[in-house]
Amino acid sequence: MNTFLYEVAGIDGDYANLRRTDIESDELKLVARALLPAEISEGTKLKYEWMQYEIIE
């Protein structure tokens, strides 16, 4: 399974905009906050693996 690294670029209500950090990309991915860890804030780094997001340092 692939692993993707993201950073929370912004939070807008029930959604968060994520930016890939493991590749060069300006595109944002809109993700429902219900799918993300509750503790996220702007700038939080995330790892997506096995259909789950987790906070990384």
N, C-alpha and C positions, 0 to 999 in steps of 0.2 A: 504494500500500500504506500502511496506517496505521502510525503510530509511537506506542509507548506507553512511558512512563517509570515506573520502579519503584525501590523501595529495599528492600534485604534486611532484613526485619523479624526474622528468626530462622533458624537452621539447626538441623535435627533429623536427624542421621544422613545419609542419602542424599538428603534433601529440603531445600528452602529455602522459607520463606514470604516472598512478595513483596507489598509494598503499593504500589498505584498512587500516583504523586505528581503526575501531570498533571491529575487530577480529584480532587474530594472523595470519598473512599471509605474506609470502615473495613474492607472485605472484604480477606481475604488470599488470595493465589493460591499453591497448593502446586505446586512445580516440582521435578522431579528434578534433582539437582546435576549429573548428566552432561550436561544441556542448557545449563548455565551456565558462565561462565569459571571456571577452577580457582582463581583468586586471590580469589574473593569472601569477604567476612566480613560480620558484621552491620553495617548502615549503608552498605554499598556501594551506589552508585547505578548503575542499569542502564538501557539503552535496548533496547527490543525492536522490531526492524524486519526485514522480509523473513525471518521465522521464525528469527531469531538474536538472542541477547542479547549486548550488549557493555557493558563498563564505561565510564562517563562520569565526568567530574570534577564 
